[in-house]
Each structure stands twice: as C-alpha cells, then as structure tokens.
Amino acid sequence: MKTQEIKELTTAEITEKLENGNEEMVRMCLNHSVNPLDNPMKIRFARKNIARLNTELRKRQIEKK
C-alpha cells in the first residue's frame, strides 16, 4: 500500500488495517519458520506496510494536539 493511499484512509480504517497487517505478519513468520514461504519478501513488505500505517497514525495524533 502506498503512502498516498494511506493518507486517504480514515483513522478507523488505518487501525483496522494495522491490526490485520500485524496478524498477517505473525502468521507469515510462523509459517516461514516451519515451512519456507515461496516468496519470503512478503514478510518484509508486510513489515514496511505496518510501519507506514503506524507513521500515518502517529502523524495524525501529533496534528490533533
């Protein structure tokens, strides 16, 4: 997900996507430790997407103050 797409989301949508992303990343990491994934770069993409969501959420919290 690109940052421009994230900026268009509401705060509730961002937190929902953040929760789903965390669950997905944990599941992928566990599956990868047992049986290697076809594309291990998916873990990196998920981690970066979570970071983008957290950054936008924090930015909105700072602007609110």
N, C-alpha and C positions, 0 to 999 in steps of 0.2 A: 504494500500500500504506500502510495506516495504522500509526501507531506501536504501537498495541495488538497488531496482527497481527505486527509485527516482534519485539516483546518475547516472543511465544510461540514464536518460532523458536529452533532451536539455533544455536550459533556456527558450525557447519559449514554449515548451511543459509544463514545470513546471508552467509558468504563466497562461497558458490556464487551466490547471488542478486546479490551485489555484482559478481562477475566478469561474469555475464550482463548486468547492467544497464550496465556500462561498455562492453561490446562493442556492445550495442544503441544506446547513445547516440552512440558514434563512428560507427556505421553510419548513423544518422539524420542526424547533422551532415553527413557526406559526401554523402549523398543530397540533403539540403536545399541544399547549395551548388551541386550540379549541376542539380537539378530541384526546385523548391519543393514542400514537403510540403503535403498537403491541410490538415493541422492542425499548424502549427509549434509550438503549445503543448505538443505531445508531448515536445519536446526539454526544455522547462522542467520538465515533470512527471518525466521520467527523471532529470534532474539533481537535483531535490529528493528523489526516492526514493533515489538514491545517497547523498545527504547524510544522510538518515535512517538508512540502513543503516550508514554509517560512524560516526555518532554512537552508535548502539546498540553497535556492535562496540568502540568506544573506551571506552564506559561499562563494559562487561564487563571489559575489560583493566584498568581502574583498580580495579574492585571486587576483581579477582583478587589485586592487590598488597596 
